[in-house]
Amino acid sequence: MVWFLGLGTAGVALLALSLVFGGVLDGAFEGGLDGWLSLPVVAGFTAMTGFAGAIVMGVTHAPPAVAGTAGAVCGVGTAWLTYRFSQALMRDRTARTPNGDDLVGAPGSVVTAIPADGYGEVLLRLAGQPVKFAARSAGPVARGAEVWVESVPSATSVVVRPVTR
């Protein structure tokens, strides 16, 4: 039974190492640890084989070969579940990252007055979050005025025009 507990503990330690150093170890083996041979899958198999073997041996007093076989069956099941969960997580895509083109036409308000020949600051909403940008305009714009974004010359600045009602 000690061997099975040691195998289970080694699997848990391998899982901890894969969580901490997974990217480093995957890069060291040049893609050899993908899919079924990924560290979490191997760690899950090893840990479940050891702990399930120890449980079977302790509860049923089965010989080590029977406990090892039962543990390996449980280990294969755990490896399969780990593989399927990791594949599902890898397929999960996030929404498109917002960029400057998403700001064109966006409404905002002037936070720092915009002089005729310089920059001020405007508060805009980008992907639902308030973001402050440096802003210039063809003419002066007072603080608190409502503006529309005409163009985005850089990642941190916009060209605006005042909203007239």
Secondary structure, 3 states (H helix, E strand, C coil): CHHHHHHHHHHHHHHHHHHHHHHHHHHHCCCCCCHHHCHHHHHHHHHHHHHHHHHHHHHHCCCHHHHHHHHHHHHHHHHHHHHHHHHHHHHCCCCCCCCHHHHCCCEEEEEECECCCCCEEEEEEECCEEEEEEEEECCCECCCCEEEEEEEEECCEEEEEECCC
